[in-house]
Amino acid sequence: MADATMLDAVKLSLAVTVDDYDSEIMDLIDAALADMRTRGILVDELVDAGDALLLQAVKTYARANFQSPADHDRLVASWENQIVTMMHASGYTNFETEVG
C-alpha cells in the first residue's frame, strides 16, 4: 500500500489540492503498484528506496486513469514504456539474466 508521501506526490502531479479524491487516488496508486508486481518489478524495495522511476510511473498511471483525461492514450503508452524500461533495467526485477 502506498504511503502519504506518495499520495502527496501523485496529488501534486494531478493538480488536486483537496482531500476529496484521496481514496480514489490511493486506489489508483495501489493498482499501479499491483500491476508492477505482476510484471516482476521489485515494488516494495523500490518504494522503500524512494525510487524516482517508480514514482514517475505511478504518477503517469494515475494521470492516465484519473477521471477522463484527453490524452489518455498517450499516457497509457507512456506508462507501458516506463514499465518496460524498468523490467529491463538492472535492479528493478528479480529476473535472472542468462549469459550464454
N, C-alpha and C positions, 0 to 999 in steps of 0.2 A: 504494500500500500504506500502511496505517496505521502510525503510529509508536507508540513506547512510551507517550507521554503520553496518546494517545487510548485505547490499550489500558487504561491505569490508570483513566482516567475511566469507561470503559464497565464495567470490572470493579466499580468502586465502585457504579455505578448498579444493577448486578446483584446486589450484596451478595456477590460472590465474593472470597474472601480468599486462596485458594490458586492456585498456578500450573498446576494440573492441567488447567484448561479453556482455557488461553491460546490454544492452536491453534484450538479451536472458536470462541472469541470473535473472534480475528483474522479467521477466515473470515467471520463474520457482519459484521464491520466492513467488510471488503473487498467483500462482497456489497452492503451498503448503499451504499457509495461508487460501486460499479459501476452500481447501479440509478439513482442520482442522475445519473451521467454520461449514461446512455441517455436521460434526460429533459432534457438540455441544461444541467444545473447545473454551474457552473464549480468543480468539486470541488477540483482542485489548488490554485487560487488561494485558495479559502476555507479549506482545511486549512492552507495556509501562513500565512494571516492569523489563524488560531485562531478562526474564526467560531463564535460561540455557537449560532446557529440550526442550523448544520450539525452541530455536536457533539450538540445535543439530539436531532436527528432520528436520528443514528446510534445514540444510546442507546435511543431508542424502538424502532428496528428490532431492535436486539439483544434488548431485553426481550421483544418480540413473538415472537422466533424462538429464544430460548434455552430449551432443554428444553420443557416444555409448560405455559405459564402459563395460569391460569384465566381471565385477562382478555385472551386472545389477540385476539379480535375487536375489542375496544375499542382495543388497542394498534395493530393494523393500521390501523384507521380514523384514529387519531391520526397515525401515520406518513404516511398518504396526505394528510391535511390539512396537515402540515408541509411536505411536498414541493410541494404545490400552492401554498402560500404563498410558498415560495422561487422557484418557477417564475414567479410573477407580481410578484416584488419586484425593484426596480432593483438591479443589481449582482450578481445571482445567476445569470444566464444570459447567453448571448451572442446571444439572440434580438433582432432588430431590432424596434423599435416603429414601427408605421406610423401616421403622422398624416395625417388627411385628412378 
